[in-house]
Amino acid sequence: MMQGKKPTPDTVIASVNMWLTPLQVNAASR
């Protein structure tokens, strides 16, 4: 996934949002 790149805050935030958004959608749809 990370191909030898240093994780920058932007990429960390993007990946966290990618995982959290479906969780928030699932929680909201309950």
C-alpha positions in Angstrom: 0.0 0.0 0.0 2.6 2.5 1.0 5.3 1.8 -1.5 8.4 3.0 0.3 7.0 6.5 0.8 7.2 8.1 4.2 3.8 8.6 5.7 3.0 12.3 5.7 0.2 13.8 7.7 -1.9 14.2 4.6 -1.6 10.5 3.6 -2.3 9.5 7.2 -5.4 11.6 7.4 -6.6 10.4 4.0 -6.2 6.7 5.0 -7.9 7.3 8.4 -10.8 9.0 6.7 -11.0 6.2 4.2 -11.5 3.7 7.1 -13.6 6.0 9.3 -16.1 7.2 6.8 -17.8 3.8 6.2 -17.9 3.3 9.9 -19.7 6.6 10.4 -22.1 5.8 7.5 -22.9 2.4 9.1 -23.4 4.0 12.5 -25.6 6.7 11.0 -27.7 4.2 9.1 -28.6 2.2 12.1 
